[in-house]
Structure formats: structure tokens, C-alpha cells
Amino acid sequence: MNLKIKSNFTEELPGDSIKTNTRRQVNEACFSYVTPKKTTNPKLIHVATDFSKDLGFTNEDLKSKDFINIVTGNKVLEKTNPYAMCYGGHQFGRWAGQLGDGRAINLFDVNHNNKQWTIQLKGAGETPYSRSGDGLAVLRSSIREYLCSEAMHHLGVPTTRALSLALSGDQVMRDMLYDGNQAYEKGAIVSRVSPSFLRFGNFEIFSARGDHKNLKSLVHYTIKHHFSHLGKPSKDTYILFFDQVMQRTLDMIIHWQRVGFVHGVMNTDNMSILGLTIDYGPYGWLEGFDFGWTPNTTDAQNKRYRFANQPNIGLWNLYQLANALYPLIEDAEPLEKILENYKNGFETKSLAMMKSKLGLFEDDAKDQQFIQALEDILQLTETDMTIFFRLLSNFNKDNSIKGLEVVNDAFYKSHDVADTIAQQWGDWFDRYSFRLEKEKFSDLERKTKMDLINPKYVLRNYMAQLAIDDANNGNYDLIDALFQLLKNPYAEQPKNIKWFAKRPEWARHKVGCSMLSCSS
């Protein structure tokens, strides 16, 4: 392998003075050196071959024994020092103290084509931050993370990436539903990749401990390597930095809302400083259009991280980051202004996003009310969000086919033309037809634009579960089939039309297909 390896994080930031890998509070350090746990019988299941080239790997590299050993923790490259990061976080609205990389180990950075990436293993063993955990991961959660991070990338959603998925050859004990029924599952490791895995919590932990020296060092490092266009670090630069994080976070969440993605665990330790979707745990896509839906069993009662609340939680998390950065800025006013801009920015960008999903590109003062009317009627009956918006592009204002017939396949229950919901839909489509008269694009041009905004294929939970069930039986073909499908989520792909379908009834309440726990 001829990789251009870098070690900026460990060379430029303070490390843990204690070298033993024991669970403990780590103070005045950004990271701890750790060594991945060797696996007994590693087996490579899948590699993102296209993306691997962006990191500098060749086809020969991917076939080598060194590659599988590196991405399963069995080999540490010369002149590299794997490490786990120290960070804290607010979990479900409460300060949780030190958290850190409990089952993630950063191997090294690579520089290729003037881009730098950190390669990380998830599930490669314990670290000082593992608390009561074993630092390992199981196959089901690893498949979900591997497929979803790449699916999100091809949807155009800012995200961390995945390089490989492998079996460890070891069995891992897990209580999948947290109901006391523990069982052994197949162990697995995902190699994750990102320009940086820094989170809001990396900054929070130093601020919470009053360690402003290391807080400043980390902010300077982050600006130098990831926001260098802002200039040399200063109080003014810190403010610009926070503004950039705000904008990136807002844009990411707008994308989530656009495609109907629900993260499930928007704790501050799961918020990327680069505005990337990070840590794919109990996520999901809306099956029925439901603002109150959350995929997380832990969140089932309070629904803090429900679909509709994601923008508000993004703002709440930014408040925590602002509090963490305040000791360096010592002026609340510019931070408060940026947070206020988030609120205003969301209103503006959300409206523009929803208009683009509807094929509306001209200005109309009544568009917000029109969209609200649509969202209200979508919730009157179970309606598949992905299918509805994809089919909507087929609506022709000059066609005799009624709008309800165009989107009929999106409904879990058919509507009789005489029922009140059907009548409300008829009224809405009359308004839609009238509104489209204001647009300059032809129906075909509008459809083309809408189909680039509204995906046809997303990674529904039941699809991932089918792949998991097959993989548990030693068949990994569906993993590759879904991987290929999700590389082109906006294309028609007539050969894959079976995946353009509502959640099957058998999956409505099946474990892994509806709600999920954080167990991995």
C-alpha cells in the first residue's frame, strides 16, 4: 500500500498521559492511545470500492491480506498510533459527563488528491471510554451503518462514509431490546471514514471541566485543519467558526427533512462539528408521513428526537456548543445572533426545500399556507412520504387523470372517491393545479427537477432487516444488491421496482423494521 499517512490530531493536540487501556476519567487530553483487539477469524463482507479510490487504495490493495487485517484491527501500520477521542455530551437533554470513543478507534489519517480523511474502526475493542461496554459491535448494527452512510451520501445528505464491512469471527453478547434476554450475535467491524470525527461533545468536555487551555487548543486545531478559510484564530474567528458550524448543521437537518430521515439519537456527542450525519444507530425513514415518529425505543415515550423536532434539537444542541465556546469569546451577543439566524434560516430554507419537492420555483405569498395544508392532509391517513412525493411529479395540470389517482399507490389504505379525505385531496389538487399555472417550466421540466429532489429509493428499515436476516444465515448477496441500488436513489431503475413499495404489513411491528434500540 502506498498511502499518504498523516497524524495531525495526535501530533498537535495533548494526549492521555496514562498508557494503560483501563476505563477511567481522562483529563487534560483530547485522546488516548489504544490498540484494536485482534479478531479470531476476520472475513471481509463488502468494500465500497469506488470510495476506496478517493482514499488512495488500489484494487490490488483491497484484495490483499494487509487490507483485511487493517480494517479488522489485526494489523497496525508502521508509524501509526491508533487512538480514541475524549468527549462529553448531553444525552436526551441532560449532561452525561465524559463519554468518548467507547467502541471507535481512529487508525490514521490519509491524504489523497488534496483531501484528508480519518479512517476509523467501529467495534474493534474497548478503550478508556468504554465504561461498562466491551467496545465491540454486532453484525446487524454494522450492516445498518455501512449501508446507510453510503446511501445518505448518494442522496446528497452530508454524512460520514463507510469503507468496509467485515465479520470479526467472534461472538458478541447483546440484549437487543434491553428486556433481559441476552444472546450471542455475530461480531462485526465497520471501517468509517470522515474528514474529522470531532463532535460538539469534544468541546463541551473541556468547557465543563473549566479546561480553557485545551479548549482553545482544540478550537485552534479545528479552525486550522477544517475551517482554514476563516483566517488566524482570534475571538472574531471563533465567532465565524460557530456561525459556520450553525450553517452546516442547519443544512444537514434540512436535508434530513427533505428525504424523511430521522436520526433517532441527536445527543450532542452525535453532532458532527462539520455538519455531517454521524453515528447511525436507531435511525429510520418515514414510512407513513408522521411528524411525531421516532425510530428509537429509548425515546418512545417522550419522543424528543421525533421527525418534526429535529430542527429544534439542532438549535438546542447549538446552544450547548455556544455555551462551550463562550469562555473563549466572553461575549454572548454574537452567539445569540447566530442562534437567532438559525431560527430564521430554518424558516427560509425549509420553505424553499418544500417548494422544490412540490416543483414550485416562482414566488407566491401563499405558498407557506399551501404547504401547511398539504402536511395537514398527509397526516389524515397513513401515507408513504417517499412514494407520495416521487409520484407527485407525474401530476400533469392539463391531464384528465385526477391527482389522487396519481399518488394512490402511496396510501396504505385506498380512498373511496366519496369519503371526506378523498374530497380534501381533490380540493388540494385543484389548488395545486392552479398554483402550477404560475410556473414557467413545462410539466416534463418540472418532473425532471422534482425527481432530482425526491428520491425513489431509500434504505427502509425492513430492507435493511432482510439483508441482516440473510447475513445471519451466511448470505451477503442482498447487502451488495442494496448497496448498488442506493448508489442511484433518484434513478428510475426499472429492474429494482420491487423496492419502490410501501413497508409490507409483516414488517409493521417486526423487531428491526419499526423501532430499534441503541443496542449494538
Secondary structure, DSSP 8 states (H G I E B T S, - for coil): ----EE-HHHHHS-B-S--S-------S-SEEE------SS-EEEEE-HHHHHHTT--HHHHHSHHHHHHTTTS---TT---EEE--EEEETTEEEEE---SSEEEEEEEEETTEEEEEEEESB---TT-TTS-SB-BHHHHHHHHHHHHHHHHHT--B-EEEEEEEEEEEEEE-TTSSS--EEEEEEEEEEEES---BHHHHHHHHHTT-HHHHHHHHHHHHHHH-GGG-S-SHHHHHHHHHHHHHHHHHHHHHHHHHTEE-S---GGG-BTTS-B---SS-EE-SB--TT---BGGGTTT-TT-GGGHHHHHHHHHHHHHHHHHHHH--HHHHHHHHHHHHHHHHHHHHHHHHHHHT--S--TTHHHHHHHHHHHHTSS-BBHHHHHHHHTT--TT-SS-HHHHTGGGBSS---TTSHHHHHHHHHHHHHHHHHTT--S-HHHHHHHHHTTS-S----HHHHHHHHHHHHTT--HHHHHHHHHTTSTTS--GGGGGGSS---GGGSSSTTTS-B-S--
